[in-house]
Amino acid sequence: MAETQAAGKRKEVIGNVVSNRMNKTIVVQVVRKRSHPLYTRVISKAKKFYAHDEKNEAHIGDVVRLEETRPLSKLKRWRLKEIVRKTALVPEVVTDQK
């Protein structure tokens, strides 16, 4: 009677990386748009998700796809599934001002 059950489809979201300063963690902002039921205006709702990035491969500005997973820490419940679009990395310019 040891039947294996297929895991259900996990939730996925697509958003922009807004921070990658923590080790193996990225912060992704997901923007959802919907029409207001009474005023018929488009309303944007933004939410930030902490996600696990095992190889530290995502950078600020990248568009990424996240997949729901088990809790990894106090705030992390998502993991990086793929990088949909990479952003062009611009080198930092150091100016000497006195």
Jmol script that loads the backbone (N, CA, C; Angstrom):
load data "model"
ATOM      1  N   MET A   1       0.814  -1.200   0.000  1.00  0.00           N
ATOM      2  CA  MET A   1       0.000   0.000   0.000  1.00  0.00           C
ATOM      3  C   MET A   1       0.856   1.261   0.000  1.00  0.00           C
ATOM      4  N   ALA A   2       2.086   1.144  -0.411  1.00  0.00           N
ATOM      5  CA  ALA A   2       2.974   2.304  -0.446  1.00  0.00           C
ATOM      6  C   ALA A   2       2.825   2.993  -1.795  1.00  0.00           C
ATOM      7  N   GLU A   3       1.803   3.783  -1.913  1.00  0.00           N
ATOM      8  CA  GLU A   3       1.573   4.506  -3.159  1.00  0.00           C
ATOM      9  C   GLU A   3       2.272   5.855  -3.095  1.00  0.00           C
ATOM     10  N   THR A   4       2.876   6.222  -4.212  1.00  0.00           N
ATOM     11  CA  THR A   4       3.516   7.531  -4.265  1.00  0.00           C
ATOM     12  C   THR A   4       2.541   8.514  -4.878  1.00  0.00           C
ATOM     13  N   GLN A   5       2.430   9.651  -4.241  1.00  0.00           N
ATOM     14  CA  GLN A   5       1.524  10.677  -4.749  1.00  0.00           C
ATOM     15  C   GLN A   5       2.334  11.708  -5.509  1.00  0.00           C
ATOM     16  N   ALA A   6       1.820  12.109  -6.645  1.00  0.00           N
ATOM     17  CA  ALA A   6       2.488  13.132  -7.434  1.00  0.00           C
ATOM     18  C   ALA A   6       2.361  14.468  -6.719  1.00  0.00           C
ATOM     19  N   ALA A   7       3.465  15.197  -6.680  1.00  0.00           N
ATOM     20  CA  ALA A   7       3.441  16.511  -6.036  1.00  0.00           C
ATOM     21  C   ALA A   7       2.596  17.462  -6.868  1.00  0.00           C
ATOM     22  N   GLY A   8       1.852  18.318  -6.193  1.00  0.00           N
ATOM     23  CA  GLY A   8       1.026  19.287  -6.896  1.00  0.00           C
ATOM     24  C   GLY A   8       1.878  20.333  -7.587  1.00  0.00           C
ATOM     25  N   LYS A   9       1.269  21.028  -8.522  1.00  0.00           N
ATOM     26  CA  LYS A   9       1.990  22.071  -9.238  1.00  0.00           C
ATOM     27  C   LYS A   9       2.291  23.216  -8.281  1.00  0.00           C
ATOM     28  N   ARG A  10       3.538  23.630  -8.249  1.00  0.00           N
ATOM     29  CA  ARG A  10       3.950  24.706  -7.353  1.00  0.00           C
ATOM     30  C   ARG A  10       3.670  26.058  -7.983  1.00  0.00           C
ATOM     31  N   LYS A  11       3.400  27.048  -7.138  1.00  0.00           N
ATOM     32  CA  LYS A  11       3.130  28.397  -7.626  1.00  0.00           C
ATOM     33  C   LYS A  11       4.404  28.996  -8.196  1.00  0.00           C
ATOM     34  N   GLU A  12       4.236  29.808  -9.235  1.00  0.00           N
ATOM     35  CA  GLU A  12       5.356  30.515  -9.847  1.00  0.00           C
ATOM     36  C   GLU A  12       4.982  31.972 -10.023  1.00  0.00           C
ATOM     37  N   VAL A  13       5.951  32.854  -9.835  1.00  0.00           N
ATOM     38  CA  VAL A  13       5.758  34.280 -10.073  1.00  0.00           C
ATOM     39  C   VAL A  13       6.955  34.804 -10.852  1.00  0.00           C
ATOM     40  N   ILE A  14       6.731  35.893 -11.596  1.00  0.00           N
ATOM     41  CA  ILE A  14       7.794  36.537 -12.364  1.00  0.00           C
ATOM     42  C   ILE A  14       7.926  37.966 -11.856  1.00  0.00           C
ATOM     43  N   GLY A  15       9.166  38.396 -11.607  1.00  0.00           N
ATOM     44  CA  GLY A  15       9.379  39.743 -11.096  1.00  0.00           C
ATOM     45  C   GLY A  15      10.793  40.227 -11.355  1.00  0.00           C
ATOM     46  N   ASN A  16      11.072  41.455 -10.881  1.00  0.00           N
ATOM     47  CA  ASN A  16      12.372  42.092 -11.059  1.00  0.00           C
ATOM     48  C   ASN A  16      13.189  41.990  -9.780  1.00  0.00           C
ATOM     49  N   VAL A  17      14.477  41.712  -9.928  1.00  0.00           N
ATOM     50  CA  VAL A  17      15.371  41.655  -8.773  1.00  0.00           C
ATOM     51  C   VAL A  17      15.670  43.087  -8.335  1.00  0.00           C
ATOM     52  N   VAL A  18      15.393  43.403  -7.061  1.00  0.00           N
ATOM     53  CA  VAL A  18      15.653  44.746  -6.541  1.00  0.00           C
ATOM     54  C   VAL A  18      16.839  44.761  -5.576  1.00  0.00           C
ATOM     55  N   SER A  19      17.271  43.589  -5.089  1.00  0.00           N
ATOM     56  CA  SER A  19      18.435  43.532  -4.206  1.00  0.00           C
ATOM     57  C   SER A  19      19.064  42.145  -4.281  1.00  0.00           C
ATOM     58  N   ASN A  20      20.408  42.139  -4.261  1.00  0.00           N
ATOM     59  CA  ASN A  20      21.134  40.866  -4.200  1.00  0.00           C
ATOM     60  C   ASN A  20      22.322  40.983  -3.249  1.00  0.00           C
ATOM     61  N   ARG A  21      22.192  41.810  -2.235  1.00  0.00           N
ATOM     62  CA  ARG A  21      23.303  42.094  -1.328  1.00  0.00           C
ATOM     63  C   ARG A  21      23.544  40.982  -0.311  1.00  0.00           C
ATOM     64  N   MET A  22      22.558  40.131  -0.074  1.00  0.00           N
ATOM     65  CA  MET A  22      22.728  39.036   0.880  1.00  0.00           C
ATOM     66  C   MET A  22      23.296  37.810   0.162  1.00  0.00           C
ATOM     67  N   ASN A  23      24.005  36.994   0.898  1.00  0.00           N
ATOM     68  CA  ASN A  23      24.593  35.793   0.312  1.00  0.00           C
ATOM     69  C   ASN A  23      23.501  34.760   0.046  1.00  0.00           C
ATOM     70  N   LYS A  24      23.412  34.289  -1.194  1.00  0.00           N
ATOM     71  CA  LYS A  24      22.454  33.268  -1.639  1.00  0.00           C
ATOM     72  C   LYS A  24      20.997  33.691  -1.472  1.00  0.00           C
ATOM     73  N   THR A  25      20.733  34.983  -1.410  1.00  0.00           N
ATOM     74  CA  THR A  25      19.365  35.483  -1.272  1.00  0.00           C
ATOM     75  C   THR A  25      19.174  36.677  -2.191  1.00  0.00           C
ATOM     76  N   ILE A  26      18.023  36.720  -2.867  1.00  0.00           N
ATOM     77  CA  ILE A  26      17.654  37.879  -3.674  1.00  0.00           C
ATOM     78  C   ILE A  26      16.289  38.364  -3.215  1.00  0.00           C
ATOM     79  N   VAL A  27      16.038  39.653  -3.439  1.00  0.00           N
ATOM     80  CA  VAL A  27      14.730  40.231  -3.159  1.00  0.00           C
ATOM     81  C   VAL A  27      14.115  40.569  -4.510  1.00  0.00           C
ATOM     82  N   VAL A  28      12.920  40.037  -4.759  1.00  0.00           N
ATOM     83  CA  VAL A  28      12.255  40.193  -6.054  1.00  0.00           C
ATOM     84  C   VAL A  28      10.944  40.934  -5.845  1.00  0.00           C
ATOM     85  N   GLN A  29      10.721  41.972  -6.665  1.00  0.00           N
ATOM     86  CA  GLN A  29       9.468  42.720  -6.590  1.00  0.00           C
ATOM     87  C   GLN A  29       8.555  42.255  -7.721  1.00  0.00           C
ATOM     88  N   VAL A  30       7.349  41.839  -7.334  1.00  0.00           N
ATOM     89  CA  VAL A  30       6.351  41.366  -8.291  1.00  0.00           C
ATOM     90  C   VAL A  30       5.233  42.395  -8.331  1.00  0.00           C
ATOM     91  N   VAL A  31       4.915  42.893  -9.529  1.00  0.00           N
ATOM     92  CA  VAL A  31       3.864  43.896  -9.699  1.00  0.00           C
ATOM     93  C   VAL A  31       2.665  43.228 -10.350  1.00  0.00           C
ATOM     94  N   ARG A  32       1.512  43.363  -9.697  1.00  0.00           N
ATOM     95  CA  ARG A  32       0.266  42.824 -10.245  1.00  0.00           C
ATOM     96  C   ARG A  32      -0.648  43.986 -10.578  1.00  0.00           C
ATOM     97  N   LYS A  33      -1.287  43.923 -11.731  1.00  0.00           N
ATOM     98  CA  LYS A  33      -2.205  44.981 -12.156  1.00  0.00           C
ATOM     99  C   LYS A  33      -3.595  44.407 -12.297  1.00  0.00           C
ATOM    100  N   ARG A  34      -4.574  45.167 -11.800  1.00  0.00           N
ATOM    101  CA  ARG A  34      -5.962  44.744 -11.955  1.00  0.00           C
ATOM    102  C   ARG A  34      -6.845  45.973 -12.050  1.00  0.00           C
ATOM    103  N   SER A  35      -8.004  45.797 -12.606  1.00  0.00           N
ATOM    104  CA  SER A  35      -8.954  46.889 -12.781  1.00  0.00           C
ATOM    105  C   SER A  35      -9.790  47.048 -11.518  1.00  0.00           C
ATOM    106  N   HIS A  36      -9.989  48.294 -11.091  1.00  0.00           N
ATOM    107  CA  HIS A  36     -10.833  48.560  -9.927  1.00  0.00           C
ATOM    108  C   HIS A  36     -12.276  48.256 -10.311  1.00  0.00           C
ATOM    109  N   PRO A  37     -13.027  47.532  -9.460  1.00  0.00           N
ATOM    110  CA  PRO A  37     -14.385  47.127  -9.845  1.00  0.00           C
ATOM    111  C   PRO A  37     -15.364  48.284 -10.017  1.00  0.00           C
ATOM    112  N   LEU A  38     -15.182  49.366  -9.275  1.00  0.00           N
ATOM    113  CA  LEU A  38     -16.119  50.486  -9.358  1.00  0.00           C
ATOM    114  C   LEU A  38     -15.627  51.581 -10.294  1.00  0.00           C
ATOM    115  N   TYR A  39     -14.359  51.956 -10.165  1.00  0.00           N
ATOM    116  CA  TYR A  39     -13.838  53.105 -10.903  1.00  0.00           C
ATOM    117  C   TYR A  39     -13.163  52.728 -12.214  1.00  0.00           C
ATOM    118  N   THR A  40     -13.043  51.470 -12.519  1.00  0.00           N
ATOM    119  CA  THR A  40     -12.466  50.941 -13.763  1.00  0.00           C
ATOM    120  C   THR A  40     -11.083  51.517 -14.086  1.00  0.00           C
ATOM    121  N   ARG A  41     -10.311  51.845 -13.059  1.00  0.00           N
ATOM    122  CA  ARG A  41      -8.937  52.290 -13.253  1.00  0.00           C
ATOM    123  C   ARG A  41      -8.015  51.094 -12.989  1.00  0.00           C
ATOM    124  N   VAL A  42      -6.885  51.088 -13.654  1.00  0.00           N
ATOM    125  CA  VAL A  42      -5.921  50.019 -13.438  1.00  0.00           C
ATOM    126  C   VAL A  42      -5.093  50.354 -12.197  1.00  0.00           C
ATOM    127  N   ILE A  43      -5.060  49.423 -11.258  1.00  0.00           N
ATOM    128  CA  ILE A  43      -4.340  49.612 -10.006  1.00  0.00           C
ATOM    129  C   ILE A  43      -3.152  48.659  -9.988  1.00  0.00           C
ATOM    130  N   SER A  44      -1.975  49.182  -9.642  1.00  0.00           N
ATOM    131  CA  SER A  44      -0.771  48.359  -9.532  1.00  0.00           C
ATOM    132  C   SER A  44      -0.513  48.043  -8.072  1.00  0.00           C
ATOM    133  N   LYS A  45      -0.334  46.773  -7.779  1.00  0.00           N
ATOM    134  CA  LYS A  45       0.016  46.330  -6.430  1.00  0.00           C
ATOM    135  C   LYS A  45       1.379  45.666  -6.515  1.00  0.00           C
ATOM    136  N   ALA A  46       2.302  46.088  -5.672  1.00  0.00           N
ATOM    137  CA  ALA A  46       3.651  45.528  -5.675  1.00  0.00           C
ATOM    138  C   ALA A  46       3.899  44.777  -4.375  1.00  0.00           C
ATOM    139  N   LYS A  47       4.596  43.652  -4.479  1.00  0.00           N
ATOM    140  CA  LYS A  47       4.942  42.856  -3.310  1.00  0.00           C
ATOM    141  C   LYS A  47       6.360  42.336  -3.482  1.00  0.00           C
ATOM    142  N   LYS A  48       7.106  42.299  -2.382  1.00  0.00           N
ATOM    143  CA  LYS A  48       8.485  41.812  -2.430  1.00  0.00           C
ATOM    144  C   LYS A  48       8.565  40.407  -1.851  1.00  0.00           C
ATOM    145  N   PHE A  49       9.345  39.576  -2.515  1.00  0.00           N
ATOM    146  CA  PHE A  49       9.561  38.204  -2.078  1.00  0.00           C
ATOM    147  C   PHE A  49      11.057  37.977  -1.869  1.00  0.00           C
ATOM    148  N   TYR A  50      11.407  37.291  -0.787  1.00  0.00           N
ATOM    149  CA  TYR A  50      12.780  36.857  -0.565  1.00  0.00           C
ATOM    150  C   TYR A  50      12.905  35.469  -1.180  1.00  0.00           C
ATOM    151  N   ALA A  51      13.947  35.275  -1.993  1.00  0.00           N
ATOM    152  CA  ALA A  51      14.103  34.004  -2.700  1.00  0.00           C
ATOM    153  C   ALA A  51      15.528  33.483  -2.557  1.00  0.00           C
ATOM    154  N   HIS A  52      15.659  32.163  -2.607  1.00  0.00           N
ATOM    155  CA  HIS A  52      16.955  31.498  -2.492  1.00  0.00           C
ATOM    156  C   HIS A  52      17.618  31.436  -3.863  1.00  0.00           C
ATOM    157  N   ASP A  53      18.848  31.940  -3.945  1.00  0.00           N
ATOM    158  CA  ASP A  53      19.643  31.924  -5.171  1.00  0.00           C
ATOM    159  C   ASP A  53      20.941  31.181  -4.853  1.00  0.00           C
ATOM    160  N   GLU A  54      20.952  29.878  -5.071  1.00  0.00           N
ATOM    161  CA  GLU A  54      22.055  29.011  -4.631  1.00  0.00           C
ATOM    162  C   GLU A  54      23.405  29.430  -5.191  1.00  0.00           C
ATOM    163  N   LYS A  55      23.461  29.842  -6.459  1.00  0.00           N
ATOM    164  CA  LYS A  55      24.742  30.138  -7.099  1.00  0.00           C
ATOM    165  C   LYS A  55      25.036  31.634  -7.190  1.00  0.00           C
ATOM    166  N   ASN A  56      24.222  32.472  -6.564  1.00  0.00           N
ATOM    167  CA  ASN A  56      24.398  33.935  -6.617  1.00  0.00           C
ATOM    168  C   ASN A  56      24.512  34.428  -8.062  1.00  0.00           C
ATOM    169  N   GLU A  57      23.618  33.964  -8.940  1.00  0.00           N
ATOM    170  CA  GLU A  57      23.722  34.305 -10.353  1.00  0.00           C
ATOM    171  C   GLU A  57      22.801  35.437 -10.785  1.00  0.00           C
ATOM    172  N   ALA A  58      21.836  35.844  -9.975  1.00  0.00           N
ATOM    173  CA  ALA A  58      20.921  36.928 -10.342  1.00  0.00           C
ATOM    174  C   ALA A  58      21.491  38.269  -9.890  1.00  0.00           C
ATOM    175  N   HIS A  59      21.281  39.295 -10.720  1.00  0.00           N
ATOM    176  CA  HIS A  59      21.761  40.644 -10.424  1.00  0.00           C
ATOM    177  C   HIS A  59      20.582  41.612 -10.430  1.00  0.00           C
ATOM    178  N   ILE A  60      20.809  42.803  -9.880  1.00  0.00           N
ATOM    179  CA  ILE A  60      19.755  43.818  -9.817  1.00  0.00           C
ATOM    180  C   ILE A  60      19.304  44.156 -11.237  1.00  0.00           C
ATOM    181  N   GLY A  61      17.992  44.181 -11.443  1.00  0.00           N
ATOM    182  CA  GLY A  61      17.424  44.506 -12.747  1.00  0.00           C
ATOM    183  C   GLY A  61      17.037  43.294 -13.570  1.00  0.00           C
ATOM    184  N   ASP A  62      17.507  42.114 -13.206  1.00  0.00           N
ATOM    185  CA  ASP A  62      17.154  40.894 -13.937  1.00  0.00           C
ATOM    186  C   ASP A  62      15.678  40.568 -13.738  1.00  0.00           C
ATOM    187  N   VAL A  63      15.072  39.995 -14.767  1.00  0.00           N
ATOM    188  CA  VAL A  63      13.708  39.478 -14.658  1.00  0.00           C
ATOM    189  C   VAL A  63      13.838  37.985 -14.397  1.00  0.00           C
ATOM    190  N   VAL A  64      13.247  37.524 -13.280  1.00  0.00           N
ATOM    191  CA  VAL A  64      13.423  36.136 -12.859  1.00  0.00           C
ATOM    192  C   VAL A  64      12.081  35.467 -12.609  1.00  0.00           C
ATOM    193  N   ARG A  65      12.101  34.133 -12.665  1.00  0.00           N
ATOM    194  CA  ARG A  65      10.927  33.322 -12.337  1.00  0.00           C
ATOM    195  C   ARG A  65      11.228  32.604 -11.030  1.00  0.00           C
ATOM    196  N   LEU A  66      10.307  32.738 -10.060  1.00  0.00           N
ATOM    197  CA  LEU A  66      10.458  32.101  -8.756  1.00  0.00           C
ATOM    198  C   LEU A  66       9.482  30.953  -8.628  1.00  0.00           C
ATOM    199  N   GLU A  67       9.881  29.957  -7.838  1.00  0.00           N
ATOM    200  CA  GLU A  67       9.030  28.807  -7.576  1.00  0.00           C
ATOM    201  C   GLU A  67       8.867  28.663  -6.068  1.00  0.00           C
ATOM    202  N   GLU A  68       7.644  28.377  -5.640  1.00  0.00           N
ATOM    203  CA  GLU A  68       7.370  28.208  -4.221  1.00  0.00           C
ATOM    204  C   GLU A  68       8.061  26.947  -3.704  1.00  0.00           C
ATOM    205  N   THR A  69       8.549  27.012  -2.470  1.00  0.00           N
ATOM    206  CA  THR A  69       9.239  25.878  -1.872  1.00  0.00           C
ATOM    207  C   THR A  69       8.960  25.844  -0.372  1.00  0.00           C
ATOM    208  N   ARG A  70       9.565  24.895   0.306  1.00  0.00           N
ATOM    209  CA  ARG A  70       9.389  24.812   1.759  1.00  0.00           C
ATOM    210  C   ARG A  70      10.069  26.017   2.412  1.00  0.00           C
ATOM    211  N   PRO A  71       9.701  26.366   3.638  1.00  0.00           N
ATOM    212  CA  PRO A  71      10.368  27.485   4.307  1.00  0.00           C
ATOM    213  C   PRO A  71      11.861  27.209   4.498  1.00  0.00           C
ATOM    214  N   LEU A  72      12.684  28.131   4.013  1.00  0.00           N
ATOM    215  CA  LEU A  72      14.131  27.990   4.126  1.00  0.00           C
ATOM    216  C   LEU A  72      14.695  28.836   5.264  1.00  0.00           C
ATOM    217  N   SER A  73      13.979  29.883   5.644  1.00  0.00           N
ATOM    218  CA  SER A  73      14.376  30.739   6.758  1.00  0.00           C
ATOM    219  C   SER A  73      13.130  31.485   7.218  1.00  0.00           C
ATOM    220  N   LYS A  74      13.330  32.504   8.034  1.00  0.00           N
ATOM    221  CA  LYS A  74      12.194  33.264   8.555  1.00  0.00           C
ATOM    222  C   LYS A  74      11.387  33.914   7.429  1.00  0.00           C
ATOM    223  N   LEU A  75      12.057  34.394   6.387  1.00  0.00           N
ATOM    224  CA  LEU A  75      11.378  35.115   5.307  1.00  0.00           C
ATOM    225  C   LEU A  75      11.387  34.392   3.961  1.00  0.00           C
ATOM    226  N   LYS A  76      12.293  33.448   3.747  1.00  0.00           N
ATOM    227  CA  LYS A  76      12.435  32.821   2.428  1.00  0.00           C
ATOM    228  C   LYS A  76      11.524  31.615   2.272  1.00  0.00           C
ATOM    229  N   ARG A  77      10.598  31.720   1.296  1.00  0.00           N
ATOM    230  CA  ARG A  77       9.712  30.608   0.945  1.00  0.00           C
ATOM    231  C   ARG A  77       9.694  30.372  -0.569  1.00  0.00           C
ATOM    232  N   TRP A  78      10.604  31.013  -1.294  1.00  0.00           N
ATOM    233  CA  TRP A  78      10.676  30.914  -2.748  1.00  0.00           C
ATOM    234  C   TRP A  78      12.107  30.597  -3.137  1.00  0.00           C
ATOM    235  N   ARG A  79      12.278  29.995  -4.322  1.00  0.00           N
ATOM    236  CA  ARG A  79      13.623  29.758  -4.840  1.00  0.00           C
ATOM    237  C   ARG A  79      13.669  30.182  -6.302  1.00  0.00           C
ATOM    238  N   LEU A  80      14.849  30.559  -6.747  1.00  0.00           N
ATOM    239  CA  LEU A  80      15.055  30.986  -8.125  1.00  0.00           C
ATOM    240  C   LEU A  80      14.942  29.779  -9.043  1.00  0.00           C
ATOM    241  N   LYS A  81      14.012  29.853  -9.998  1.00  0.00           N
ATOM    242  CA  LYS A  81      13.845  28.759 -10.953  1.00  0.00           C
ATOM    243  C   LYS A  81      14.655  29.031 -12.213  1.00  0.00           C
ATOM    244  N   GLU A  82      14.534  30.262 -12.740  1.00  0.00           N
ATOM    245  CA  GLU A  82      15.306  30.620 -13.933  1.00  0.00           C
ATOM    246  C   GLU A  82      15.392  32.129 -14.058  1.00  0.00           C
ATOM    247  N   ILE A  83      16.390  32.577 -14.799  1.00  0.00           N
ATOM    248  CA  ILE A  83      16.514  33.995 -15.128  1.00  0.00           C
ATOM    249  C   ILE A  83      15.907  34.165 -16.506  1.00  0.00           C
ATOM    250  N   VAL A  84      14.803  34.915 -16.570  1.00  0.00           N
ATOM    251  CA  VAL A  84      14.087  35.097 -17.830  1.00  0.00           C
ATOM    252  C   VAL A  84      14.858  36.046 -18.737  1.00  0.00           C
ATOM    253  N   ARG A  85      15.310  37.176 -18.173  1.00  0.00           N
ATOM    254  CA  ARG A  85      16.052  38.163 -18.967  1.00  0.00           C
ATOM    255  C   ARG A  85      17.115  38.800 -18.087  1.00  0.00           C
ATOM    256  N   LYS A  86      18.354  38.756 -18.555  1.00  0.00           N
ATOM    257  CA  LYS A  86      19.448  39.379 -17.806  1.00  0.00           C
ATOM    258  C   LYS A  86      19.551  40.844 -18.193  1.00  0.00           C
ATOM    259  N   THR A  87      19.986  41.647 -17.247  1.00  0.00           N
ATOM    260  CA  THR A  87      20.185  43.059 -17.516  1.00  0.00           C
ATOM    261  C   THR A  87      21.657  43.284 -17.850  1.00  0.00           C
ATOM    262  N   ALA A  88      21.935  44.325 -18.617  1.00  0.00           N
ATOM    263  CA  ALA A  88      23.316  44.625 -18.969  1.00  0.00           C
ATOM    264  C   ALA A  88      24.018  45.194 -17.746  1.00  0.00           C
ATOM    265  N   LEU A  89      25.156  44.621 -17.401  1.00  0.00           N
ATOM    266  CA  LEU A  89      25.912  45.100 -16.249  1.00  0.00           C
ATOM    267  C   LEU A  89      26.739  46.306 -16.663  1.00  0.00           C
ATOM    268  N   VAL A  90      26.575  47.389 -15.927  1.00  0.00           N
ATOM    269  CA  VAL A  90      27.315  48.613 -16.194  1.00  0.00           C
ATOM    270  C   VAL A  90      28.375  48.750 -15.110  1.00  0.00           C
ATOM    271  N   PRO A  91      29.647  48.887 -15.482  1.00  0.00           N
ATOM    272  CA  PRO A  91      30.681  49.011 -14.454  1.00  0.00           C
ATOM    273  C   PRO A  91      30.528  50.315 -13.676  1.00  0.00           C
ATOM    274  N   GLU A  92      30.861  50.247 -12.375  1.00  0.00           N
ATOM    275  CA  GLU A  92      30.760  51.427 -11.527  1.00  0.00           C
ATOM    276  C   GLU A  92      31.888  52.386 -11.843  1.00  0.00           C
ATOM    277  N   VAL A  93      31.561  53.677 -11.898  1.00  0.00           N
ATOM    278  CA  VAL A  93      32.560  54.699 -12.156  1.00  0.00           C
ATOM    279  C   VAL A  93      32.933  55.330 -10.820  1.00  0.00           C
ATOM    280  N   VAL A  94      34.219  55.279 -10.490  1.00  0.00           N
ATOM    281  CA  VAL A  94      34.693  55.860  -9.233  1.00  0.00           C
ATOM    282  C   VAL A  94      35.258  57.233  -9.536  1.00  0.00           C
ATOM    283  N   THR A  95      34.719  58.240  -8.869  1.00  0.00           N
ATOM    284  CA  THR A  95      35.210  59.604  -9.068  1.00  0.00           C
ATOM    285  C   THR A  95      35.914  60.055  -7.799  1.00  0.00           C
ATOM    286  N   ASP A  96      37.003  60.759  -7.970  1.00  0.00           N
ATOM    287  CA  ASP A  96      37.766  61.273  -6.839  1.00  0.00           C
ATOM    288  C   ASP A  96      37.399  62.732  -6.618  1.00  0.00           C
ATOM    289  N   GLN A  97      36.556  62.987  -5.655  1.00  0.00           N
ATOM    290  CA  GLN A  97      36.158  64.369  -5.372  1.00  0.00           C
ATOM    291  C   GLN A  97      36.674  64.759  -4.005  1.00  0.00           C
ATOM    292  N   LYS A  98      37.276  65.937  -3.947  1.00  0.00           N
ATOM    293  CA  LYS A  98      37.810  66.426  -2.670  1.00  0.00           C
ATOM    294  C   LYS A  98      37.218  67.753  -2.308  1.00  0.00           C
TER     295      LYS A  98
END
end "model"
wireframe off; spacefill off
backbone 0.3
color backbone group
